[in-house]
């Protein structure tokens, strides 16, 4: 399959993708140009997210490609990079939606979660039936906050109590689940907690 070279790919790195990967990239590009680009500026102006596109986005089959718990093809790192490039090129807010959900949220669960958490959350996230968010940054710091994390967690019986504030959380206002990072007061170690989006604050 022959694809137009996207802006910025000065050395035609895209041509190093395999035939099937070029097909996947072409399908994603077609979806973005037909369904996202025509409404992106209007969504930005109204500060609204196009939720109606999530099922179509999920139908592309790219949401869980990098994870063993999700059926389907396993992409190369290069394809993952080009998918991120394509999505952000057309609409940065959609790029944030995709990157936070597929990378930060799913990646945290895949790398640090229990077997039960991986089996419970990754397949529906891979189908975009569940949307994830990644809650690390705080009012006093951005991505560097991990060294001075102020949000704490303490064990009370069978439950954890998390105290603190998070800011700038992509997908945070509508996520079905959030990976929240907090410092355990018992051992001073940073831990990740998977919270349902409707967890009371």
ROLOGU-908165 format. One record per residue (C-alpha): residue number from 1; residue in one letter; x, y, z. Coordinates in Angstrom, 1 decimal, decimal comma. Example, Ala and Ser with C-alpha at 12.3 -4.5 7.8 and 13.67 -1.06 7.14 Angstrom:
// residues 2
SITE pos code      X      Y      Z
SITE   1    A   12,3   -4,5    7,8
SITE   2    S   13,7   -1,1    7,1
This chain:
// residues 201
SITE pos code      X      Y      Z
SITE   1    X    0,0    0,0    0,0
SITE   2    X    1,3    3,4   -0,9
SITE   3    X    0,7    6,3    1,5
SITE   4    X    1,3   10,0    1,2
SITE   5    X    4,2   11,1    3,3
SITE   6    X    3,0   13,1    6,3
SITE   7    X    4,5   16,5    7,1
SITE   8    X    7,6   16,1    9,2
SITE   9    X    8,6   12,7    7,8
SITE  10    X   11,5   14,2    5,9
SITE  11    X   13,4   10,9    5,5
SITE  12    X   10,4    8,8    4,6
SITE  13    X   10,7    6,7    7,7
SITE  14    X    7,1    5,7    7,1
SITE  15    X    8,3    3,6    4,1
SITE  16    X   10,1    1,2    6,6
SITE  17    X    6,7    0,0    7,8
SITE  18    X    5,5   -3,4    6,7
SITE  19    X    2,7   -3,8    4,2
SITE  20    X    0,1   -4,6    6,9
SITE  21    X    1,3   -1,8    9,1
SITE  22    X    0,9    0,7    6,2
SITE  23    X   -2,6   -0,6    5,7
SITE  24    X   -3,4    0,0    9,4
SITE  25    X   -1,9    3,5    9,2
SITE  26    X   -3,9    4,2    6,1
SITE  27    X   -7,2    3,2    7,7
SITE  28    X   -6,4    5,4   10,7
SITE  29    X   -5,5    8,3    8,5
SITE  30    X   -8,7    7,9    6,5
SITE  31    X  -10,8    7,9    9,6
SITE  32    X   -9,1   11,0   11,0
SITE  33    X   -9,5   12,9    7,8
SITE  34    X  -13,1   11,9    7,3
SITE  35    X  -14,5   12,0   10,8
SITE  36    X  -12,2   14,0   13,1
SITE  37    X  -10,7   16,9   11,0
SITE  38    X  -14,1   18,3    9,9
SITE  39    X  -15,2   18,8   13,5
SITE  40    X  -12,0   19,3   15,4
SITE  41    X  -11,9   23,2   15,4
SITE  42    X  -15,6   23,4   16,4
SITE  43    X  -15,0   21,0   19,3
SITE  44    X  -12,1   23,1   20,4
SITE  45    X  -14,1   26,3   20,2
SITE  46    X  -16,9   24,8   22,3
SITE  47    X  -14,6   22,9   24,7
SITE  48    X  -16,4   19,7   24,0
SITE  49    X  -15,1   16,2   23,3
SITE  50    X  -16,6   14,2   20,4
SITE  51    X  -17,7   11,2   22,4
SITE  52    X  -19,8    9,9   19,5
SITE  53    X  -16,5    9,0   17,7
SITE  54    X  -15,2    6,7   20,5
SITE  55    X  -17,0    3,6   19,1
SITE  56    X  -15,7    4,3   15,6
SITE  57    X  -12,2    4,9   17,0
SITE  58    X  -12,4    1,6   18,9
SITE  59    X  -13,5   -0,1   15,7
SITE  60    X  -10,1    0,7   14,1
SITE  61    X   -8,6   -2,1   16,3
SITE  62    X   -5,6    0,0   17,4
SITE  63    X   -6,5    0,7   21,0
SITE  64    X   -5,0   -2,4   22,6
SITE  65    X   -2,5   -3,5   20,0
SITE  66    X    0,5   -3,3   22,3
SITE  67    X   -0,8   -5,5   25,0
SITE  68    X   -0,9   -9,3   25,3
SITE  69    X   -4,3   -9,2   27,1
SITE  70    X   -5,9   -7,7   24,0
SITE  71    X   -6,5   -9,9   20,9
SITE  72    X   -5,2   -8,8   17,5
SITE  73    X   -2,0   -7,8   15,8
SITE  74    X    1,1   -6,7   17,7
SITE  75    X    2,5   -3,5   16,3
SITE  76    X    6,1   -2,4   16,0
SITE  77    X    7,3    0,5   18,0
SITE  78    X    7,5    2,4   14,7
SITE  79    X    3,9    1,9   13,9
SITE  80    X    2,9    3,0   17,4
SITE  81    X    4,9    6,1   16,8
SITE  82    X    3,3    6,9   13,5
SITE  83    X   -0,2    6,3   15,0
SITE  84    X    0,6    8,9   17,7
SITE  85    X    1,9   11,2   15,0
SITE  86    X   -1,1   10,8   12,7
SITE  87    X   -3,7   11,3   15,5
SITE  88    X   -1,9   14,4   17,0
SITE  89    X   -1,3   15,9   13,5
SITE  90    X   -5,1   16,0   12,8
SITE  91    X   -6,2   16,9   16,4
SITE  92    X   -3,9   17,3   19,4
SITE  93    X   -6,8   16,8   21,8
SITE  94    X   -7,6   13,5   20,2
SITE  95    X   -3,9   12,7   20,4
SITE  96    X   -4,0   13,3   24,1
SITE  97    X   -7,1   11,2   24,5
SITE  98    X   -5,5    8,3   22,6
SITE  99    X   -2,0    8,6   24,2
SITE 100    X   -3,2    8,9   27,8
SITE 101    X   -5,6    6,0   27,4
SITE 102    X   -3,6    3,6   25,3
SITE 103    X   -0,1    4,5   26,7
SITE 104    X   -0,1    5,9   30,2
SITE 105    X   -3,3    4,3   31,6
SITE 106    X   -3,1    0,9   29,9
SITE 107    X    0,7    0,9   30,1
SITE 108    X    0,7    1,4   33,9
SITE 109    X   -1,8   -1,5   34,4
SITE 110    X    0,1   -3,7   32,0
SITE 111    X    3,5   -3,0   33,6
SITE 112    X    2,5   -2,6   37,3
SITE 113    X   -0,9   -4,1   37,7
SITE 114    X   -1,8   -7,5   39,2
SITE 115    X   -2,9  -10,4   36,9
SITE 116    X   -6,5   -9,7   38,0
SITE 117    X   -6,3   -6,0   37,1
SITE 118    X   -4,7   -6,8   33,8
SITE 119    X   -7,4   -9,3   32,9
SITE 120    X  -10,2   -7,1   34,2
SITE 121    X   -9,3   -3,8   32,6
SITE 122    X   -7,1   -4,2   29,6
SITE 123    X   -9,4   -6,1   27,2
SITE 124    X  -12,3   -3,6   27,6
SITE 125    X   -9,9   -0,7   27,4
SITE 126    X   -8,4   -2,2   24,2
SITE 127    X  -11,9   -2,2   22,7
SITE 128    X  -12,4    1,4   23,9
SITE 129    X  -15,4    0,2   26,0
SITE 130    X  -13,6    1,6   29,1
SITE 131    X  -11,6    4,8   29,0
SITE 132    X   -8,6    5,3   31,3
SITE 133    X   -6,8    8,3   32,8
SITE 134    X   -3,3    8,7   34,4
SITE 135    X   -3,3   10,8   37,6
SITE 136    X    0,3   11,8   38,5
SITE 137    X    0,7   15,6   38,2
SITE 138    X   -0,3   17,8   41,1
SITE 139    X   -0,9   21,5   41,6
SITE 140    X    2,7   22,1   42,7
SITE 141    X    4,4   20,2   39,9
SITE 142    X    4,1   18,6   36,4
SITE 143    X    5,7   15,4   35,3
SITE 144    X    8,6   16,0   37,7
SITE 145    X    6,3   15,6   40,6
SITE 146    X    7,2   11,9   41,2
SITE 147    X   10,2   12,9   43,2
SITE 148    X    8,1   15,1   45,5
SITE 149    X    4,7   13,4   45,4
SITE 150    X    2,4   14,9   48,0
SITE 151    X   -0,6   12,7   47,5
SITE 152    X   -0,6   10,1   50,1
SITE 153    X   -2,2    6,7   50,6
SITE 154    X   -2,8    4,9   53,9
SITE 155    X   -4,3    1,5   54,6
SITE 156    X   -7,4    1,4   56,8
SITE 157    X   -8,6   -2,2   57,3
SITE 158    X   -9,4   -3,6   53,9
SITE 159    X   -9,4   -0,2   52,2
SITE 160    X   -7,0    2,4   51,1
SITE 161    X   -7,6    6,1   51,8
SITE 162    X   -6,0    8,5   49,3
SITE 163    X   -5,4   12,2   50,3
SITE 164    X   -4,2   14,8   47,9
SITE 165    X   -5,0   16,8   44,7
SITE 166    X   -4,3   16,0   41,1
SITE 167    X   -4,2   18,4   38,1
SITE 168    X   -3,9   18,4   34,3
SITE 169    X   -5,3   14,8   34,0
SITE 170    X   -6,1   14,0   30,4
SITE 171    X   -9,4   12,1   30,1
SITE 172    X   -9,9   12,7   33,9
SITE 173    X  -13,3   14,3   33,7
SITE 174    X  -14,9   11,3   31,9
SITE 175    X  -12,6    8,3   32,5
SITE 176    X  -14,1    5,0   33,6
SITE 177    X  -11,0    4,3   35,6
SITE 178    X   -8,0    6,3   36,8
SITE 179    X   -4,5    5,2   37,7
SITE 180    X   -3,7    7,4   40,6
SITE 181    X   -0,2    7,6   42,0
SITE 182    X    0,3    8,3   45,7
SITE 183    X    3,0    7,8   48,3
SITE 184    X    2,3    5,1   50,9
SITE 185    X    2,7    6,6   54,3
SITE 186    X    3,6    3,2   55,8
SITE 187    X    6,8    2,6   53,7
SITE 188    X    7,2    5,9   51,8
SITE 189    X    7,1    4,1   48,5
SITE 190    X    5,1    5,4   45,5
SITE 191    X    2,2    3,1   44,5
SITE 192    X   -0,3    3,1   41,7
SITE 193    X   -4,0    2,7   42,5
SITE 194    X   -6,7    1,8   40,0
SITE 195    X   -9,8    3,8   40,9
SITE 196    X  -13,2    3,6   39,2
SITE 197    X  -14,2    7,0   37,7
SITE 198    X  -17,3    7,1   40,0
SITE 199    X  -15,2    6,6   43,2
SITE 200    X  -16,5    9,2   45,8
SITE 201    X  -14,0   12,0   46,5
